[in-house]
Amino acid sequence: MRIKVNLLNRGVHIPTELIEATDGDELIARIFYNRGYKNPDTVRQMLKEECYTPTHFNEFKGMEKAVERILKAAEKGEKVCVYGDYDVDGVTSTVILVECLSLFLDKVIYHVPDRFTEGYGMNLDVIEKLAADGVTLIVTCDCGISNVNEIKRAKELGMDVILTDHHTIPPELPNADVILNPKLLEEGHKARNISGCAMAYFLCHALLKSKGLEEKAEDYLDMLALSLIADVVSLNGENRFLLKKAMPKLFNTKRLGLIKLLEIAGKNSELRTEEDIAFQIAPRINAAGRMESARLPVELMLCKDPYIAAEMAQRIDFLNSERKRVQQEIIDQAVEQVETKKKNKTVLVLYNDFWHHGIIGIAAGKICETYKKPAILLSLKEDGKTVVGSARSVEEINIYELIRECSGKLLKFGGHSQAAGLSLLKENLQEFMAEIEIAAEKKHFIGDTVNVNVDMELEIDSITEDFFERLMTAGPYGEGFEAPLFVSYGLKVLSDRKTEKNHHIMILEGKSNTRISAVWWFGEDKSLQGKVFDAVYKIGKNTYKGKSNLQLTLAYVIESEGEVPKVFNGKIIDERGRDINLLVEKYRQALFFYEGLTSKCPLPSAVDRFGVKETENLVFLSTPSNTEVFREIIALSNPRNIILNFSVLPDYSFKGFVTNLLGLIKYIVSKEKGMAYIESMAIKLGVEESIVKSGLKFLKAAGKIDYILSEDEMMVFLFKGSGMTDNSMFLAEKRLRNALMEKNAYQQFILKTEAENFREYLK
């Protein structure tokens, strides 16, 4: 597939008044200009909260009536139910309404639907049960606007309904007592596209204000920020103002459950951006609703007991790992279908009887992203008759309209241009698949060229801490205000360490000999080391155990022409056998590299691969785990002198390695709640990740431990073993012994190699 890079507004002069609105920063002005924001006043308001006039809760028609009805329920001691939804927006909405209403009412319950038995929105059976349980007022959140029949039934049963939602207004509105929905605001209103949680937040704010407790609204900003990020709302107008206001509360939350979840997700890497929340926290919360029940994250966020909160957070994390495992199975099977049967189709319609209903939407998104084509994934419901499906699309194709044109045999469908859902009888499946494939072929043509819009061309020596901080001031980034993409030409790959999952960890050099680390997730099978290419990327930070480095995240790689320079041209000095204290005295400004158990290192200031910075003198206290790591460390530190010492060596004997691994596991279980990154364990033991996994397999087979690997096999969850050996122990021990014998042989070879011969690894 050919990549065509388009430089947005190439040659366009950014208006002076727009630059002035960004305090003279042309970079920031260009980012706004490229996203269509050309009015200086608008840009000024987006950058500076004091220039923005926030939406007042009374701008929502019916707000006063809603507050009055809730206060009436409080006076009469009524039982109130908050009716939510099973995604992040629904969970956060439910949490803040339950917390807020509980300040005024003694009888507040909540209900979040079961994705599999109830589906989206309100349910008639649930309405009947709530009435029987004595509920007299229902407050919906993130749902209800399409539930005409359900709300009609609630009214027949004597219940009042305050409806808060943010979804599109249907032709017929339900007969609720109050409807609070931003879509009822006039077209163009700055709050028209807020999340469901934001709508609930405005109700809470109004209720608190009526009782002189307005400051309590601050307590709900962490949930609000989470919803705005997870629900992928457009980050302009009120959404942008609310998110900027709420983000600090999210990262400094006092909510025990969220703290525990943040600790798990950010165990070795600090969470500090909207993207971190979108990729680390939101999927974990959604996983509970997809795999089990959304009650779990609601209970987590409401929990006041740190021990129970920790258990629930771990359960959610486990469900997310299970979700990723199931998701990958679906993706693998879907890819096989595409490659064998559907590769030339314009729309990829894929079916399997047993695909998980809660996961096919995410999998469809991954297939769409991989093949740059619309994808519809379908699976069979438990009744054996009904097929349900989720669709995701590329920007050029309106998948909702395409499905609508072929909806004659569908039971129901809904959605928008980029995502949709549908259901039909299995007997009509083949006919529907054929019809929509033909319609897509006739109406759309997808070539083999991907057009990529970038904000600016950069030389990588421009990418500094100051540059990154300037980029951050233009945020928050997200839907409708995407993070900047940059392009650099003629980048040289000095080092490329490829993981088992085809993640490429690279050190790149630009035209001015500046070096920077980069990551290319799920890249090509082959290494790019020694090649020259052009790259489209985002700029971020890799934070590991408190150490932060600028890092490029590559989006597209285009091979180019050019010559890659030597990684190292300096001196290699042999100091093997020299006392470490003498080395510290001799090389005062040196960077000391060490990977192994902390207790074995006599120099607290030594760094591992994540702490390496540019230096004149680089001293190796330990042998690097392999020549790829050795090259990576040299490429990143760019030293004048390499000093070989190798005085603190990992133990590669079978007994020594197993003892050290067990000690490390004991520490992880007691101090780290049983969770660790495989890479972190590998660094501590001075081996590759594959050997850590071999060690874990052996200990499990020996009954010493039990464990679960995350779907991407980057994390491990450790548990107490059964105490019983199994039949695989002998084979597991043999494989581990063989791997350690190879490591020992490698170590002995390194220790005996002449200093100048190390240049062979740096060509």
N, C-alpha and C positions, 0 to 999 in steps of 0.2 A: 504494500500500500504506500502511495506517494504522499509525502507531507508537504503542504504548501504553507509557508509562513507569511502572514499578512501583518505588516506593521501598522497598527491603528493610527489613523490621521497622520500618515507620513507627510512630512513637509508642512503640516499645518502650524501656523503661528498661534500659540496659546494667547488669548486676549490678556492684556495687561491687568485689567480689572479682576480677572479670574485669579491671576497670580497674586494680586494684592489681597484677595479674599483668603488666600492660604498663607498669609504672612510672608509673601515673597518666595515661597518654595515652589519652583516650577515643576518639580517631580510630582508633588501632591496635586498641583493644578492639572497636570496632564492625566493623572489617574482619574480624577473626577471628569475631566473633559472626555476621555475615552469611554466613559460609562454614560455619557449623554447629559451630564450635569454642567450646564454652561451659564447658568444664572448665578452671578457672584453672591447674591443674597441667600440663595438656596444652599450653595456650598458653604457659606459662612455659618449658616444655621446647622448644617450637618457636622461641621467641625467643632463648633463652640456652643455648648448647651445654653449659655447665657443669652445667645442670639435667637433661641428657639422658643416659641410660645407653645407649651404643652397642651394637649387635649384635656379638657375638663370633663369629669365624669357626667355632668349634667347635659353634655352635648348628645348623650345617648338617650333618645326618647324612651320614657318609661322607667328611667332610673329611680326617680323619686317614688314612684308607685311600688317598685320592687323593694326598696328600703322600708317603706311603710308596712308592706306585707310581712317582711321578715321580723320587724320589731313587734308586729301584732302577734306573730307566732311565739315570740319570746315572752310576751305578756301573758299569753294564755297557756303556756307550757306545752305547746304542740310538738308533735314528733315530725322532724323534717328529714328528708332523704336527699342527699346530693347524688345525682345520677351522672356518672362520668363516661369515660371511654378508655380503651385499653392501650393507646399509644402514649408517647411522652407528653403530648399536649393534654390529653385527657387525664393522665396521672397527675400532672402538676396542677391542673385546674381543680381536680378533686381535692388534692391536699390543701390548697390555700382556702378553698371554700369550707372544708370541714374544720380547719383550724379557726378561721374567722367566725363562722357561725357558732362554734363551740364557746366563743367568748360571751355569747348572748343567750344561747339555748342549752338546756340540759340534755335534750334528746335529739342528737344529730347522728344519723347513720349514713352510710354511703353504699353505692352499688356501681361496680364497673363490669361491663358485659364480658362474657366469655366469648372469645373470638370464634370458637368452634361450634358451640351450642346455640348462641344467641345472634352472632354476627354483629355488624356495626349498628349503633344507635339503640333506641329504646325498644323494649320487648313487651308484648301484651301479657305474657305469663308473669313477668316480673312486676308489671303494673298491678295485676290482680293480687299478687302476694304482698306488695307494699301496702295496699289498701287494707288487706286482712290483718296486717301487722300494726295498724293504727296510724300510718303516715297520713298527714293531712296537707302537707306541702312538699312538692318536689322542686328542687332547683337543679336544672340540667347544666352541664358544662361540656363544651366541645361536641355537643350533639343535640338533637331535638328538632332542628328546623325542618326536617323532612318527615317527622313522625306525626303526621296528621291523625291517623287512626289511634295510635297509642295515647296521644294527649287527649283526644276525644273520650277515650275510655277512662282515663284518669279523672276527667271532669265528671263523667257519669257516676263514678264511684265516690264523688264528693271531695276529691283532692284538688287543690290549686296547683298551678304550675308556673314557675318563673323560668323562662327558657333563656339560657345564655349559650350562644353558639357563634361561629364565625364563618360557617360554610355558606355557599351560594344560596340565595333566596329562591325557593321553588315557586312554580306558578300558583300553588295554593298554600297559604300559611296555616299552621296549626292554630287551634283555638286556645292558646295559652293565655294566662292572665296578664303576663308581661313577656315581651320578646325583646331581649337585648342582643343585637347582632350588628356589628360594624358595617355589614353590607347594606343596612338600611340607611346609613348616612349618605349624603349626596355624593354623586360621582366626583372623584378627585379629592375627597376629604383625606387629610393626612393620616387618619386612623382607620381608614376603610379596610386595610389588609392586615390588621393585627391578628395575633394568634387567639385560640380559644381561651388559653390561660390569661392572656392580656385582658380579654373581655371580662373574665371572672375577677381579675385583679381590680378593674375599674369598679365593679360592684362592691368588692370588699372595701375599697378605698372610700366609696360613698357611704357605706354602712358605718365604717369606723369614724368618718368625719361627723356623722350625725350624732355621735356620742362623745365627741371630743377626744377621740383616740387615734387621730390621723397618723401619728408617728408610728403606730403599730404596722402600718402598711409596708414599712421598710422590711419587716420580717419575711415578706413574701417575695421579695425581689430575686432571691436565689432561684426559686421555682419559675418565676417569670422569665429570667434569662435563659434557663434551660429549655423552656418551651419555645422561645423565639428562635433559638438556634436549631432545635430538633425539628420544628415544624416547617423549616425552610421557607419562612416568610420573607418577603422582599424587604431588604434592609435600607429602607428610606422612610422619610416622614416620621410618624410616631414610633414605628418599630425601631428605627435607628436610635432615637432619643431614649426609648425605654431600655434598649439593650446596653447602651453606653452607661446609663444610670445603674443598671442591674448587674453588669458583669463583675464589678468589684465585690458585690455581695455574694455572688456565686463562688468566687475563688476564696472568699473569707467567710464562708457560711458557718453558722453556729448549729446547723441542723445535724444531729448525730448521724443519721442514716446517710446523708449525702457526704459527710466527712469520711465515713467508712468506705463508701463507694469510690470517692476521689482517691483515697489511700491505696485501694486495690488497683485502680486503673492507672494511677501515676506512681506505681511502686518504685520504678527505677528511672522514670522520666517525668520531669515536672510538667504539669498541665498548666498552660498559661494563655492559650488562644481559643477563639471560637472553634477553630478546626479541631483542636484537641477534644473539646466537649462533644463536637459533632461525631467524631470517630471513636471516642473512648467511653463517654458516659451515656449518650443517647442510645446507642445500640444495646447496651447492657439493660437499660430500663425497658426498651422495646422487646428484648429477648424474652422477658418474663411473660408478657402478653402473648407473644408468638408461640412459646413453648409450653407455658403452664397457665398462669393467671396474673392479670395486672394488679390483683389485690396485694401481691407481694411487694412491688415497689411503692405502692401507696402506704402500706404498713411500715415499710422501711423509712419513708420520709416523715411519718408521724411518730416514729419510735422515740422513746425517751430513755431507754435502757441501752447503754453502750455495748453490753455483751450480746444482747439479742440483736441489736443493730448490726454488729459485726457478723453474726451468723447469717442474717438475712442478706447482707451484702455479698457474702461468700456464695450463698445459694444463687443469687442473681448472676454473679460472675460465672458460676458453673453452668447455669442455663445459657449464658451467652456463648460459652465455649462449645456447648452442645449444639446451639443454634448454628455456630460457624461450621461445625463438623457436618451437620445435616445440609447446610447451605452448599458446602463444597461438594458433597456427594451429588446434589442436584445439578450444580454447575458442570461437574465432570461429565455426567450423563447427558446433559443438554449439549455440551460441546461435541460429544461423540455423535449425537443426532445431527448437529449442524454439519460436521465434517463429512459424514457419510451420506447424508440425504438432502440437506437444505442449503448448502453453502452458496448456491447461485440465486437463492430467493431474495427478494427485496425486503420482505417481512418474514421473520423467523418464528413460525408457529410450531411449538414443541409440546408434546404430551407424554405423560407417564402416569399410570394408574395410582402410583404410590408416593408421588411427590407430596411433601408436607405443605398444607394449605397456607400456613402462617409464614412460610419462607419463600414461596415461589415468586413473590413480588421483588424481593431483594435479588434473587437469582436472575430474574428477568432483567433487572438493572445491570447486572454484571455481564450478561450475554450481550445486551444492547451496547454496553461500553466496549466490550471486546471486539465486536464485529461492526460497530458503527452503523447498526441497522435496528429498526424496531424489533422488539422481541415480545412474544406472547407465550407465557408458560401456563399450561393447563394440567389439572389433576382431578382425580375422581373423588367425590365425597363418599362418606360412609354408607350412604343409601344405595350405592352401586349404580345409580341411574344419572345423577347430576354431576356435570363437569363444571369446575370453577376455574377461573383464570385471572392472571394479572399481566398487564401490559406496561412496557416502558418504551419510550421512543427517543429518537434523535430530534434535534431542534427543527430540522427541515420538514418533518412529517408529523401532522396532527393525528395521533393514534386514535383519539376519541372519534374524530370525524370518519376515519377509515373503518372503525368498528361499527359506527352508526349506519354507514352505507351497507354493511353486511349483516344487519341485526335482525333480519327476518326470522331466523331460527333461534334467536337468543331468548332466554327467559327474562334476563335483565342485564343492564350494563350501565356504567357511569364513569365519570372521571373528567379529565381535561386533556389538553394537547399533548402533554408529555407522559401521562400515566393514566391508566384506566383499569377497571375491573369488569368482569363479565361472568355469566353463567349460562349453561345450556344443557339440554339432555344429551347423553352420550350417543344416542342413535343419530343425532344431527352433527356430531363432531367432524366427521370427514368432509361433509358437505360445506360446513363453515370454513374449515381450513383451506379447502380448495378455492372457495369464493373469495376469501380475503387475500390469499396469495395472488390470485389473478387481478383483483382490484388494485393491489399495490403495484404490480408490474405495469399495469396500464397507466396509473396516475403518477407514479413516482419512478425516478431512476436514480440509483445510488451507484456512483462511479467508484473508482479505486483511489481517489484523491481526498485526503482529509485537509480541510482548510483550518488553520490555527491562527487566531488573532492574538497578537502580543502587544504589550504596552510600550515596550522600549527595547532597543538594542543596547547591550551593556558589554563592557570589558570587565572581566571578573575582579580586576584590581579596584573597581568602583564599589565592590560589595564589602562594605565595612560595617562595624557596629553602628556607627552614626547613620549610615544609609538604611540599615534595617530598622532602627528606631524611628526614622522619618516615615518609613512605610507603615509602621504600626500606628502612627498618629492619624493616618487616613482611614483606619478601620473604625468600627468592626466590618469585617468582610463576610460575605455569604451570598445568599440568593439575591439577585438584582444588584449586587455590588460585589462582584467576584474579586478574589485576591489577584493581584497583578501577576501577569506572566511576562517573562523576559526571554530574549534570545541572545545567545553568544555564539560566535562563529570561530571555527578553528581551534576548539578545545582539545588538548592533548591528554590522553588517559595514561597517567604515570603508573597507576595501580588500580586493579580491579579485583576485589575479593568477592567471589560469588557464593551465596549461601545455597543450602539445599532447595529452597523455595524460589530460586532464581532472583533473589534480591541482590543487586549489585552495589557493593560498598566501594566507592571510587575516590581517588585523589586526582583532581584535574589541574592542569596548568594552562593559563591564558597566554596571550601574546606578550604581555609584559613580565612573564615568568612568575606571576603570582599564582599561588596554589590554594586550593579550597577543597573541602570534602563534599561529596555528593552521594545521593542514594537514588537508585532507579528500582522502584518496586516492581516485582514480577516482570523483569526484563527478559532479554533473549537468553537462549541456552548457552550461547558462546560468550567467552570473555571479550571485553573491549580493550583490554590492556594493550598498549602499544599502538592504538589507533587514534585517528583524529576525527572529530565529528562536530557538527553544529547541534546545539541543544536548546530546547524550550523548557523553561523551568520556573518554579516558584522559589522564593528565598525564605528560609526559616532557620530555626535553631534546633540542634540536637542537644537535649539536656539529659545528662545521665549522672545520677547521684550528685546533683548539685553543680556539675561541670557543664558549661554551655559552650557550644561552638557553632558558628555560622555554617549552614549546610544548604546545598541546593537539592531540591527534590525534582528530578527530571521527569518531564511529562512526555516529551518526544525527543528522539535521537535520530539524527540524519548523518550518515557516514560521509566524511569529507576527505580531501587530499591534504597531505602534509607529513612532516617528519616529527617523530616524538623524541625529545631530547633524553639524555641519560638522567636517571633519577638522582644520581649522586656523582659528584666529581671531586670530592674532597679526599681527606686522608682517613685511613682506617688504622687505628692505633690499638695494639694488643696489650691489654692490661689484665689478662687472665692470671689469677693467682694473687693479684694486688689486694691489700686490705681496703675495705670500703671506706674507712675513715680517712685513709691516705688519698683516696680518689676524691673525696669530698673536699679535702684541702687543696688538692692539685687543680681540680676543675670546679672553681667556686660558682660559676654561673651556669653550670651544666644542668641539663634535664636528665634525670635518672629514670630509666624505664624498668618497670618490674610488673610481672603478672604471676600471681600465685597467692597462696594463703597469706593474709595480712600478718598473722602471727609469726611468719617466717622471715619477714622483711625487716632488716635493722634500720631502714631509712624511711621515716614516716612521710617525707616529702616526695617519695617516688610516685610515678604516675603509671597508669595502664594506658591502653590504646585510646581511651576516651579523654584522657587528660593531656595528650600530646599537643604541644604548640611549637611554633618555629623557634629554633635554638641554634647556637653556634656549636655547642658540644653536646652530643647525645651519648649517654652511657647506658649500656645494656647490663643490668644487674642479673637478669634471668634470660634464659634462651627464649626467643619468641616461639609460640606454639607451632608455627610452620613458616616457610619462606614467604608465603603470601602476606602474612602479618608483618614479617620483617620488612618487606618492601613497602607496605602501607605506612609503617611507622617512619621510615626514612623519607618517603615521599611527602608526608604531611609536615614533618619537623624540618626538612630541608637543611640539615646541618652542614657545617664545614668539616667537622671531625666526628667520626663514629668511634667510640671507645668500647671495646669488647672486654667485659669482665666475667660475666656468667658465674658469679660466686654463689648465687642463691638459686638452686635448681629444684624443679618439681620432682616428686618421687614417682617414677613410672614402674616400680615393682608392683606386682599384683597386690600383695598384702598392704604395701604402703598406700597405693592409690585407693583401695577399698576403704582403708581406715580413714583416710582424709575425706573421702566422699561421704562416709557415714557421719563424720564430725561436722561436715558442712551441712548435711541434711538436718542433723540435730539442731544446729544453730538456726536454720531456716524455719523449722517447725516451732521452735521456742520463741524466736525473736521476730520472724517475718510472717507469722500466721500460716506457714506451710507453703507459701507461694514464692516462686523465684523464676527469673529468666534463665533459660538454658545457657545463653551466651555468658551471663554473669557467672554462672557456675563453672563454665569452661575456662574463663579467665582465672578464676580462683585456683583451678586445678592444673592450669598450664597445658590444656589439651584442646582438641577440636570438639565441637558440639556433639558430633556423632559418637565420640567416646563417652561423653557424659551420658548420653542416651543408652549406650551399651551397658554402662555401669548401673544405671537405674533398672534396666531389664534384668540384670543379674541379681540385684538386691531384691527385686520383686519376686523373681523365681525362687530365691532362697528364703522367702517369707519374712525378710527383714523390714520391707516397706511396701506400701502400695502407692500408686500415683496415677494421675491423669494428665496427659499432655493437651494443651490447647490445640484448636484446629490447625493453626499455622505452625504448631510445634515450637513456638518461641517461649512459651511459659509452661511450667510444671506445677501441679498441685499435689503436695506430698501428704501421705497419711500413714498411720500405723499399719504394719504388715500383719499377715494372718498367723505368722509363726510356723507355717507349714511350707515345705518345699514342694515344687511341682516338677513335672517331667522335663520341662524346658531348661532347668537350671544348668545341666551339664553343657548343653549347647551354648547357653548364654555366657557361662564361665569361659568356655573355649574361645568364643569370639572376643571377649574382653581381654583375655590373656594375649591373644594374637595382636590385637590393636595396641596393647601396651608394649609388647615386644618391639613392634615397629616404632613406637614413640621413643623407646629406650635406644634403639639403634640410631634413630635420627639425632637424638641428643648426643650420643657418643661421637657421631660423625661431626656434628657442629663443634663440639669441644676440641676435636683434633684438627679441624680445618685451619689451614694457614690463613692469617688475617686478610691478605690480599685476595684470596680466593672467594671471599664474601662478595666481591664485586660481581661475580657470576649471577647472583640473585638480583642484581640491580640493573641489569642491561635492559 
